[in-house]
Amino acid sequence: MKFSANLGFLWTELPLPEAIRAASKAGFDAVECHWPYETPAAEVLQALDECGLRMLGLNTIRGKTGENGLSALPRREADARPAIDQSIAYARDIRASNIHVMAGIAEGPDAHDTFVGNLVYACDAARAFGITILIEPLNTRDAPGYFLTTSRQAEKIIRDVSRPNLKLMFDCYHLEIMEGNVLQRLTALMPVIGHIQIASVPERAEPDTGDIDYGRVFGVLRDLAYILPIGAEYRPRTTTDAGLGWMKSPTFA
């Protein structure tokens, strides 16, 4: 299997360009991040080119404290769409493949309609640059009040948006907590999956312990001919480097 280091959780003590270099040295095949906007895009691109790595994705900004995204907040298009524009411009400059458009803390039909409208805007704006827009269900324990919480809800949003460059970010950690049956859901949802992330459940640490048997997960992914790098989005138990032994395990080969 191929793996992408999520630099929102790994090597957070380093500036982003140095974290990219650390991921390359550790043997990752790609990288991804959360909110890179304070780092000049040219510095990020230089590190990526130097290491021969791709940046798979980044997030739209969270907004104000406690909002956790803007795109499902009714009557906040004036904030959400510039945030989408910002993410597309940055992704274009570093040649990133995907953008996770964060929904935010919201509920109800108005939030659904707002999210759909903003995602149509995002998909149409991103298409010219070959960028895929991702949406990600988050679990209610870690992200209480977040608008998007289940794969079924995500499927409906994807149908309503009806754009080919809108896909699901399938985070095994979040979906195992909310729905379980990760193996079945991977198979059923593969046509709409744009990226997969892993971590242990319930602690969200290195993916070599916990409730999810990643050996079985990877077996399913091989059967489905899934070949894209899988995002390692976990919180290291100690240091990032000390916890990388899982990558050498036969389970993750």
Stockholm file with secondary structure:
# STOCKHOLM 1.0

chainA/1-253         MKFSANLGFLWTELPLPEAIRAASKAGFDAVECHWPYETPAAEVLQALDECGLRMLGLNTIRGKTGENGLSALPRREADARPAIDQSIAYARDIRASNIHVMAGIAEGPDAHDTFVGNLVYACDAARAFGITILIEPLNTRDAPGYFLTTSRQAEKIIRDVSRPNLKLMFDCYHLEIMEGNVLQRLTALMPVIGHIQIASVPERAEPDTGDIDYGRVFGVLRDLAYILPIGAEYRPRTTTDAGLGWMKSPTFA
#=GR chainA/1-253 SS CCEEEETTTSSTTSCHHHHHHHHHHHTCSEEECSCCTTSCHHHHHHHHHHHTCEECEEECCCCSTTTCBSTTSTTCHHHHHHHHHHHHHHHHHHTCSEEECCBCBCCSHHHHHHHHHHHHHHHHHHHTTTCEEEECCCCTTTSTTBSCCCHHHHHHHHHHHCCTTEEEEEEHHHHHHHTCCHHHHHHHHGGGEEEEEECCTTTCCCTTSSSCCHHHHHHHHHHTTCCSCEEECCCCSSCTGGGGGGGGSGGGC
#=GC SS_cons         CCEEEETTTSSTTSCHHHHHHHHHHHTCSEEECSCCTTSCHHHHHHHHHHHTCEECEEECCCCSTTTCBSTTSTTCHHHHHHHHHHHHHHHHHHTCSEEECCBCBCCSHHHHHHHHHHHHHHHHHHHTTTCEEEECCCCTTTSTTBSCCCHHHHHHHHHHHCCTTEEEEEEHHHHHHHTCCHHHHHHHHGGGEEEEEECCTTTCCCTTSSSCCHHHHHHHHHHTTCCSCEEECCCCSSCTGGGGGGGGSGGGC
//
